[in-house]
Amino acid sequence: MTRWKEYFTPATVDEALTLLGQYNEGARIIAGGTDLILEMESGHTIAPEVLVDVTHIGGFNEIRAVDDTERNDGSQWIVIGAGVTHYQVERNSILGQVGACLTESCRVVGGPQVRNVATLGGNVAHALPAADGTIGLLTLDAQVEVCTLAEGHVTRAWQPLLSIFAGPGKNNLTRGQMLSAFRFRPTSVGEGSAFERIMRPQGVALPILGLAARVHLDDSGERVVKAVIAIGPAGPIPFRATEAEDVLTSADQFNDAVIADVIAAAQGQARLRTSKHRASQDYRHEMIAVLLRRVLPKAVERARD
Ligand SMILES: Cc1cc2nc3c(=O)[nH]c(=O)nc-3n(C[C@H](O)[C@H](O)[C@H](O)COP(=O)(O)OP(=O)(O)OC[C@H]3O[C@@H](n4cnc5c(N)ncnc54)[C@H](O)[C@@H]3O)c2cc1C
């Protein structure tokens, strides 16, 4: 039985937001549907009468490198449309080089059928603190483009990824808004990133813990001068381990002793929970250490390549 009355496939953001405004509470955005349809089936969300499918919007399925016209110094952004699937990210060879942690985080989402349709926009908009693609993007210090329809006009604004999360499963978007793209600075010489997660063998959706790091080394290749570390789930929204980042960048050298200090800082700042079907708080605490010992040396090794 179809649970909705109308299914629209707009070709532009203007059209999509106009439809959402027209049907108001009765309409929802759908992309791959791998979260939304399950929620409708399980009764976790009230089935909307109208679904607005955003995957046919021009540019939504594209991954591209664009010049930063504001800086005008040759630097670039990697721009990923909100309708890009995890499979597209996984298969994109440029992303593998300049955003390895994102490639690695998208590669483990669900199985091939899920990755074929599930989008990065849906992963972020669903706002779960453990969402894998979201952790990959956060580690790349990504920004998100939010489109807003007001008084008949659509405006677009880039904002930090973290700014759109309000709590577990809740984003800050209003009825007249949607996500259209993500962008990040590609890793270049002296930089590297990596992602790993711990998953129950029989697990199908979210990990016990996912963790990624991006590092920038100095010219000697011995010292980390910039770092981003993201962990999920480690709080109500996707989590940046900022205290651990500070420990890493204030050390004179990258070595095992520093990793131990980084672990202690991350464990101290993370707000871990026991979840009934996945893991205890204590287990997650230990897994922060395991994952940092795997991910940090890998990111540093890639930065030295
Ligand atoms: C079997 C299975 C395994 C899974 N495994 C994993 C896993 O290992 N790791 C993981 O992180 N996730 C996993 N998931 C969850 C899911 O696949 C991802 O979260 C997926 O990326 C959601 O994208 P979607 O396109 O399917 O979103 P949809 O279900 O279409 O939408 C999700 C939410 O986002 C909103 N939305 C979608 N696009 C936009 C937009 N452009 N702007 C604003 N709002 C938007 C929708 O209204 C809805 O509220 C799994 C799901 C299944 C069914």
The ligand as an SDF file (V2000), in Angstrom:
LIG
                    3D

 53 58  0  0  0  0  0  0  0  0999 V2000
   20.1250   -1.5350    6.0000 C   0  0  0  0  0  0  0  0  0  0  0  0
   20.6380   -0.1610    6.3260 C   0  0  0  0  0  0  0  0  0  0  0  0
   21.9580    0.0000    6.7200 C   0  0  0  0  0  0  0  0  0  0  0  0
   22.4480    1.2670    7.0530 C   0  0  0  0  0  0  0  0  0  0  0  0
   23.7560    1.3790    7.4450 N   0  0  0  0  0  0  0  0  0  0  0  0
   24.2460    2.5960    7.7750 C   0  0  0  0  0  0  0  0  0  0  0  0
   25.5990    2.7260    8.1980 C   0  0  0  0  0  0  0  0  0  0  0  0
   26.3520    1.7590    8.2690 O   0  0  0  0  0  0  0  0  0  0  0  0
   26.0410    3.9740    8.5240 N   0  0  0  0  0  0  0  0  0  0  0  0
   25.2320    5.0870    8.4450 C   0  0  0  0  0  0  0  0  0  0  0  0
   25.6890    6.1880    8.7270 O   0  0  0  0  0  0  0  0  0  0  0  0
   23.9450    4.9840    8.0390 N   0  0  0  0  0  0  0  0  0  0  0  0
   23.4300    3.7740    7.7240 C   0  0  0  0  0  0  0  0  0  0  0  0
   22.1180    3.6520    7.3250 N   0  0  0  0  0  0  0  0  0  0  0  0
   21.2720    4.8540    7.3290 C   0  0  0  0  0  0  0  0  0  0  0  0
   21.0760    5.5520    5.9570 C   0  0  0  0  0  0  0  0  0  0  0  0
   21.3550    4.7180    4.8610 O   0  0  0  0  0  0  0  0  0  0  0  0
   21.8750    6.8390    5.8190 C   0  0  0  0  0  0  0  0  0  0  0  0
   21.6420    7.7270    6.8870 O   0  0  0  0  0  0  0  0  0  0  0  0
   21.5630    7.5400    4.4780 C   0  0  0  0  0  0  0  0  0  0  0  0
   22.6810    8.2950    4.1450 O   0  0  0  0  0  0  0  0  0  0  0  0
   20.3300    8.4350    4.4630 C   0  0  0  0  0  0  0  0  0  0  0  0
   20.2490    9.0180    3.1770 O   0  0  0  0  0  0  0  0  0  0  0  0
   18.9470    8.8990    2.2850 P   0  0  0  0  0  0  0  0  0  0  0  0
   19.2600    9.5650    0.9910 O   0  0  0  0  0  0  0  0  0  0  0  0
   18.4410    7.5100    2.1970 O   0  0  0  0  0  0  0  0  0  0  0  0
   17.9630    9.8170    3.1550 O   0  0  0  0  0  0  0  0  0  0  0  0
   16.3790    9.7850    3.2620 P   0  0  0  0  0  0  0  0  0  0  0  0
   15.9210    8.5910    4.0040 O   0  0  0  0  0  0  0  0  0  0  0  0
   15.7510   10.0300    1.9310 O   0  0  0  0  0  0  0  0  0  0  0  0
   16.1860   11.0910    4.1680 O   0  0  0  0  0  0  0  0  0  0  0  0
   16.6240   11.1170    5.4900 C   0  0  0  0  0  0  0  0  0  0  0  0
   16.2060   12.4360    6.1450 C   0  0  0  0  0  0  0  0  0  0  0  0
   16.8950   13.5040    5.5570 O   0  0  0  0  0  0  0  0  0  0  0  0
   15.9810   14.4690    4.9730 C   0  0  0  0  0  0  0  0  0  0  0  0
   16.6690   14.9410    3.7600 N   0  0  0  0  0  0  0  0  0  0  0  0
   17.1900   14.1690    2.7580 C   0  0  0  0  0  0  0  0  0  0  0  0
   17.8260   14.9550    1.8820 N   0  0  0  0  0  0  0  0  0  0  0  0
   17.7290   16.2320    2.3240 C   0  0  0  0  0  0  0  0  0  0  0  0
   18.1870   17.4980    1.8440 C   0  0  0  0  0  0  0  0  0  0  0  0
   18.8950   17.6160    0.6950 N   0  0  0  0  0  0  0  0  0  0  0  0
   17.8990   18.6100    2.5730 N   0  0  0  0  0  0  0  0  0  0  0  0
   17.2070   18.5190    3.7390 C   0  0  0  0  0  0  0  0  0  0  0  0
   16.7180   17.3500    4.2300 N   0  0  0  0  0  0  0  0  0  0  0  0
   16.9890   16.2160    3.5250 C   0  0  0  0  0  0  0  0  0  0  0  0
   14.6920   13.6940    4.7510 C   0  0  0  0  0  0  0  0  0  0  0  0
   13.5630   14.5400    4.8040 O   0  0  0  0  0  0  0  0  0  0  0  0
   14.7040   12.7470    5.9470 C   0  0  0  0  0  0  0  0  0  0  0  0
   14.2600   13.4200    7.0900 O   0  0  0  0  0  0  0  0  0  0  0  0
   21.5960    2.4130    6.9750 C   0  0  0  0  0  0  0  0  0  0  0  0
   20.2650    2.2370    6.5450 C   0  0  0  0  0  0  0  0  0  0  0  0
   19.7930    0.9820    6.2270 C   0  0  0  0  0  0  0  0  0  0  0  0
   18.3710    0.8410    5.7660 C   0  0  0  0  0  0  0  0  0  0  0  0
  1  2  1  0
  2  3  1  0
  2 52  2  0
  3  4  2  0
  4  5  1  0
  4 50  1  0
  5  6  2  0
  6  7  1  0
  6 13  1  0
  7  8  2  0
  7  9  1  0
  9 10  1  0
 10 11  2  0
 10 12  1  0
 12 13  2  0
 13 14  1  0
 14 15  1  0
 14 50  1  0
 15 16  1  0
 16 17  1  0
 16 18  1  0
 18 19  1  0
 18 20  1  0
 20 21  1  0
 20 22  1  0
 22 23  1  0
 23 24  1  0
 24 25  2  0
 24 26  1  0
 24 27  1  0
 27 28  1  0
 28 29  2  0
 28 30  1  0
 28 31  1  0
 31 32  1  0
 32 33  1  0
 33 34  1  0
 33 48  1  0
 34 35  1  0
 35 36  1  0
 35 46  1  0
 36 37  1  0
 36 45  1  0
 37 38  2  0
 38 39  1  0
 39 40  1  0
 39 45  2  0
 40 41  1  0
 40 42  2  0
 42 43  1  0
 43 44  2  0
 44 45  1  0
 46 47  1  0
 46 48  1  0
 48 49  1  0
 50 51  2  0
 51 52  1  0
 52 53  1  0
M  END
$$$$
